[in-house]
């Protein structure tokens, strides 16, 4: 089971055994031995809790078929730290599962702190299995063809084998860079076609069309930020100091452009406000059309973004990023990750495959974190990207791209995760 939403499936498995003549507790013991539970939410408010009166109303007839009284049943869903809150689906799943895992090493530490009182009760330890992505889905066909030539035609069958990925070093820098440039052109073309379609079909305001990335330059360092617009992901952090951001984006010799995409939950008003703030910035002429927000975010657009930008940005508010997978999708396509050390990046970052930062203070200040982002961009990332040889190849940047692929592909894939 993934998260507490599905935990009532445990009850049905128990009921079937009770129907065959077992007691509730004997049936529960058998079901527990064959139940694996993954928890991935780092915020207590994100775990389902249903009022006890609702549980009694809806489950009273069902409970009679479980050979257990209603009080004993409700106790299985109580959180001792807040026993009057109601039936906690995660607490129930944790008690009734034989194996429990978090979704990254850091998330394991967070989860242990959240639910340690249940471990004392159960004498049960949580472990972690870091999330991974499905490489056949997220690798670009052009990049896969490049791997076919230099890693061998069977690399996909053995993509969780670390030794295969050492052959990434055999790919000539010019071929990897040329392939990446092609994917970047595909992304910009998609952005332009979407903007053109909106202008054609809706006669949209010109400022809206310009905010969609129609003037993006394939020769400029392009940063991507695309994900669900939950507040803890801090989509607008890079907009904290607009004057400094303008200076970075509009540099006369080393310009930078940022493309945003994503959706907010329909009931998440704060998430919608974040999107509006980004969209307004993208329409601001002082940014020179180097900020873009691409609407109608879906899996197709996500593929173009993680495969076509030069750098993937992630700046969550720790410790709320349980794992995160968008950076993995980008990294396997040679797009380095620039992220706060949270979730999977605490395990994935090795000093050579991208950039990482931690706040120097426990306050998780947006002011401090945004300053760190600007400093790293200005002093490390931008200069490295524009350091090109006579043939126009940023060879040291390509080294980071290679390290990004080598380190991410064999470790952060779903095959390893399932194993």
C-alpha positions in Angstrom: 0.0 0.0 0.0 1.1 3.5 -0.8 0.0 6.0 1.9 -3.0 5.6 4.2 -5.8 6.2 1.6 -5.9 2.5 0.8 -5.6 1.1 4.3 -9.2 -0.3 4.5 -8.0 -3.0 2.0 -6.4 -4.5 5.1 -9.8 -4.9 6.7 -11.3 -6.7 3.7 -8.4 -9.1 3.7 -9.0 -9.8 7.4 -12.8 -10.1 6.8 -12.2 -12.9 4.2 -10.1 -14.9 6.7 -12.7 -14.3 9.5 -15.3 -15.6 7.1 -13.2 -18.8 6.8 -13.3 -19.3 10.5 -10.3 -17.4 11.9 -10.6 -14.9 14.8 -10.0 -11.3 14.0 -6.6 -11.2 15.8 -5.4 -14.4 14.1 -6.5 -13.1 10.7 -4.9 -9.7 11.4 -1.6 -11.5 12.2 -1.7 -13.3 8.9 -2.6 -10.2 6.9 0.1 -8.2 8.7 2.7 -10.7 7.6 1.9 -10.1 4.0 1.4 -6.3 4.0 3.9 -3.7 3.0 3.1 -0.1 3.7 4.9 3.0 2.2 4.4 6.4 3.8 5.5 9.5 1.9 3.8 12.5 3.6 6.1 14.6 5.8 3.3 16.8 7.2 0.8 15.5 9.8 -2.0 17.5 8.2 -1.6 15.5 5.0 -2.6 12.2 6.7 -6.3 11.2 6.6 -8.1 11.4 9.9 -11.9 10.6 10.0 -14.1 11.6 13.0 -15.0 8.7 15.2 -18.8 9.3 14.8 -18.4 9.0 11.1 -16.5 5.8 11.4 -19.2 4.4 13.7 -22.0 5.4 11.4 -20.4 4.0 8.3 -18.6 0.9 9.7 -21.1 -0.4 12.3 -22.6 -3.1 10.1 -19.2 -4.0 8.6 -17.6 -4.4 11.9 -20.0 -7.2 12.9 -18.5 -9.3 10.2 -14.9 -8.9 11.6 -15.5 -10.5 15.0 -14.3 -7.4 16.9 -16.1 -4.8 18.9 -16.3 -1.2 17.7 -14.1 0.2 20.5 -11.3 -2.2 19.8 -11.5 -1.4 16.1 -11.4 2.3 16.6 -8.5 2.0 18.9 -6.5 0.6 16.0 -6.7 3.9 14.3 -6.0 6.2 17.3 -2.9 8.3 17.3 -1.7 8.3 21.0 -0.3 11.8 20.5 -3.8 13.1 19.6 -6.3 10.3 20.6 -9.4 12.5 20.3 -8.8 13.6 16.7 -10.4 10.6 15.1 -9.4 7.5 13.2 -6.0 8.1 11.7 -5.5 6.0 8.5 -1.7 6.1 8.7 -1.6 5.0 12.3 -3.9 2.1 11.4 -1.8 1.1 8.5 1.4 1.3 10.5 0.0 -0.9 13.2 -1.4 -3.4 10.7 1.6 -3.8 8.3 4.5 -6.1 8.7 7.0 -4.0 6.7 7.0 -0.2 6.6 9.2 2.1 4.6 9.8 5.8 4.0 10.7 7.0 0.5 14.2 8.4 1.2 16.9 8.3 3.8 16.1 11.8 5.0 12.4 11.1 5.0 13.0 8.1 7.1 14.5 10.4 9.8 11.4 12.7 9.5 9.0 9.7 9.7 10.7 8.2 12.7 10.2 11.5 14.6 6.6 11.8 13.5 5.6 8.2 14.5 8.2 7.2 17.1 5.5 6.8 19.7 4.0 4.0 17.6 7.4 2.3 17.3 7.6 2.2 21.1 4.1 0.7 21.2 4.8 -1.8 18.4 8.6 -2.3 18.8 8.6 -2.0 15.1 11.2 -0.1 13.0 10.6 1.8 9.8 13.1 1.4 7.0 13.5 3.4 3.8 13.4 2.6 0.1 14.3 5.7 -1.9 11.9 6.4 -4.8 13.0 5.8 -8.3 11.7 6.7 -11.8 10.8 4.4 -14.7 13.7 5.0 -17.1 12.0 3.6 -20.2 9.3 6.2 -19.8 11.4 9.2 -19.0 14.5 8.8 -21.1 14.3 10.7 -24.4 14.6 8.5 -27.6 17.5 10.6 -28.9 19.4 10.2 -25.7 18.5 6.4 -25.6 19.9 6.1 -29.2 23.1 7.7 -28.0 23.3 5.2 -25.1 22.7 2.4 -27.6 25.9 3.4 -29.4 28.2 3.8 -26.5 26.7 1.7 -23.7 25.7 -1.2 -25.9 22.3 -2.2 -27.2 21.3 -4.1 -24.0 21.9 -1.2 -21.6 18.2 -0.8 -20.9 17.8 -4.4 -19.8 20.5 -3.9 -17.2 20.0 -0.2 -16.3 20.3 -0.8 -12.6 23.9 -2.1 -13.1 26.3 0.7 -12.0 29.2 -0.5 -14.2 27.2 0.0 -17.4 26.9 3.7 -16.7 30.7 4.2 -16.4 30.7 3.9 -20.2 29.0 7.3 -20.3 32.6 8.7 -20.2 33.1 7.2 -23.7 30.5 9.5 -25.3 32.3 12.3 -27.1 31.4 15.7 -25.5 30.3 17.0 -28.9 27.8 14.2 -29.4 26.2 14.5 -25.9 26.1 18.3 -26.3 24.6 18.1 -29.8 21.9 15.7 -28.6 21.0 17.9 -25.7 20.8 21.0 -28.0 18.4 19.1 -30.1 16.2 18.3 -27.1 16.4 22.0 -26.0 15.2 23.1 -29.5 12.3 20.6 -29.3 11.2 22.2 -25.9 11.4 25.8 -27.2 9.5 24.8 -30.3 6.7 23.2 -28.2 6.6 26.4 -26.1 6.4 28.6 -29.2 3.7 26.4 -30.8 1.6 26.5 -27.7 1.8 30.3 -27.6 1.0 30.5 -31.3 -2.0 28.3 -30.9 -3.3 30.4 -28.0 -2.9 33.5 -30.1 -4.6 31.9 -33.1 -7.6 30.3 -31.2 -8.2 32.7 -28.4 -6.7 36.0 -29.7 -5.1 36.2 -26.3 -3.6 39.4 -25.0 -0.1 39.9 -26.4 1.4 40.0 -22.9 0.0 36.6 -22.2 1.6 35.2 -25.4 4.9 36.8 -24.6 4.8 35.3 -21.1 4.5 31.8 -22.6 8.2 31.7 -23.7 7.7 32.6 -27.4 10.9 34.6 -27.4 13.1 32.1 -25.6 16.6 31.8 -27.0 18.2 28.3 -27.5 21.6 29.8 -26.9 20.8 31.0 -23.4 21.2 29.0 -20.2 17.7 27.7 -19.5 16.4 26.7 -16.1 13.3 24.6 -15.5 10.9 24.5 -12.6 7.9 22.4 -13.1 5.8 20.5 -10.4 2.7 20.7 -8.3 2.4 24.2 -6.8 2.3 23.2 -3.2 3.5 26.1 -0.9 6.4 24.1 0.6 8.0 23.7 -2.9 8.5 27.5 -2.9 8.0 28.1 -6.6 8.5 31.8 -6.2 11.7 31.7 -4.2 13.8 32.7 -7.2 11.6 35.9 -7.5 12.5 37.0 -3.9 14.9 39.8 -5.1 13.5 41.0 -8.4 16.2 43.5 -9.0 18.9 40.9 -8.6 17.0 38.4 -10.7 16.7 41.0 -13.5 20.5 41.4 -13.4 21.1 37.7 -13.7 18.5 37.1 -16.5 19.4 40.2 -18.6 23.2 39.9 -18.4 24.4 41.2 -21.8 26.9 38.4 -22.4 25.6 35.5 -20.2 21.8 35.7 -20.2 19.6 33.3 -18.3 16.0 32.3 -18.9 13.6 30.4 -16.6 10.6 28.4 -17.6 7.9 27.5 -15.0 5.0 25.0 -15.4 2.7 23.3 -13.0 -0.7 23.2 -11.4 -2.2 23.9 -8.0 -4.8 21.7 -6.3 -8.3 23.2 -7.1 -8.8 24.0 -3.4 -5.2 25.3 -2.8 -5.7 29.0 -3.0 -2.1 29.7 -1.9 -0.8 27.6 -4.8 -3.0 29.5 -7.2 -1.6 32.8 -5.9 2.0 31.5 -6.5 1.1 30.7 -10.1 -0.4 34.2 -10.5 2.8 35.8 -9.0 5.0 33.9 -11.5 2.7 34.8 -14.4 2.7 38.5 -13.5 6.5 38.4 -13.4 6.6 36.7 -16.8 4.5 39.5 -18.3 6.8 42.2 -16.9 8.7 43.7 -19.8 11.7 44.4 -17.5 12.6 40.7 -17.6 13.0 40.8 -21.3 10.8 37.8 -22.0 13.3 35.6 -20.1 10.7 34.3 -17.7 7.9 32.1 -18.9 5.0 30.2 -17.5 3.7 27.4 -19.7 0.0 26.5 -19.1 -1.8 23.2 -19.3 0.9 21.3 -17.6 0.7 17.5 -18.3 2.9 14.5 -18.7 3.8 15.4 -22.3 4.9 18.9 -21.4 6.8 17.4 -18.4 8.8 15.2 -20.7 9.8 18.1 -22.9 10.8 20.1 -19.9 12.9 17.5 -18.0 14.7 16.6 -21.2 15.1 20.0 -22.7 16.2 22.6 -20.1 19.8 23.0 -19.2 19.3 23.0 -15.4 16.6 21.7 -13.1 15.8 23.9 -10.1 14.3 22.6 -6.8 14.1 24.6 -3.6 11.7 23.0 -1.2 11.2 24.0 2.4 12.8 21.1 4.4 11.9 18.6 5.7 8.8 18.5 3.6 10.3 17.0 0.4 9.8 13.3 1.2 11.6 12.2 -2.0 10.9 14.1 -5.2 11.3 12.6 -8.6 11.4 15.4 -11.2 15.1 16.0 -10.6 15.7 12.3 -11.3 13.9 12.5 -14.6 16.0 15.5 -15.6 19.3 14.0 -14.5 19.0 10.8 -16.5 18.7 13.0 -19.6 21.9 14.9 -18.8 20.1 17.9 -17.1 22.0 18.7 -13.9 20.0 19.2 -10.7 20.3 22.4 -8.5 18.4 21.8 -5.3 18.1 22.3 -1.6 19.5 19.2 0.2 16.2 17.5 1.0 14.5 14.3 -0.2 16.4 12.2 -2.7 19.0 14.9 -3.4 20.5 14.4 0.1 21.6 10.9 -1.2 22.0 11.8 -4.9 24.3 14.8 -4.7 28.0 13.9 -4.9 29.6 17.3 -5.5 30.2 16.7 -9.2 26.7 16.0 -10.6 25.0 19.3 -10.0 24.7 21.9 -7.2 23.3 21.8 -3.7 22.7 24.1 -0.8 21.6 24.1 2.7 20.5 27.1 4.8 23.1 28.2 7.3 20.3 28.8 9.8 17.6 26.5 11.1 15.0 29.2 10.4 14.7 28.1 6.7 14.6 31.8 5.7 13.5 32.6 2.2 15.8 35.6 2.3 18.8 33.5 3.1 17.9 30.7 0.7 17.2 33.0 -2.2 20.5 34.8 -1.7 22.3 31.4 -1.8 20.6 30.5 -5.0 21.6 33.9 -6.6 25.2 33.5 -5.4 25.6 30.0 -6.8 24.0 31.0 -10.1 26.2 34.0 -10.6 29.5 32.6 -9.3 29.3 28.9 -10.3 26.5 27.8 -12.7 26.3 30.7 -15.2 30.1 31.0 -15.7 30.5 27.3 -16.1 27.8 27.1 -18.7 29.2 29.9 -20.8 32.8 28.6 -20.6 33.0 27.2 -24.1 35.9 26.1 -26.3 36.6 27.2 -29.9 33.9 24.8 -31.2 31.2 26.2 -28.9 31.1 23.2 -26.5 31.1 23.9 -22.7 33.2 20.9 -21.9 33.3 21.3 -18.2 29.5 21.7 -18.2 29.2 18.5 -20.2 31.3 16.7 -17.5 28.6 17.7 -15.0 26.0 16.3 -17.4 27.8 13.0 -17.7 28.2 12.7 -13.9 24.5 13.5 -13.5 23.6 10.6 -15.8 26.1 8.2 -14.3 25.1 8.8 -10.7 21.3 9.0 -11.1 20.4 6.3 -13.7 21.6 3.2 -11.9 20.6 4.3 -8.4 17.3 6.2 -8.7 15.3 4.0 -11.0 12.1 2.0 -10.3 13.7 -1.3 -11.1 16.1 -0.9 -8.2 13.3 0.4 -6.0 11.1 -2.7 -6.7 14.0 -5.0 -6.1 
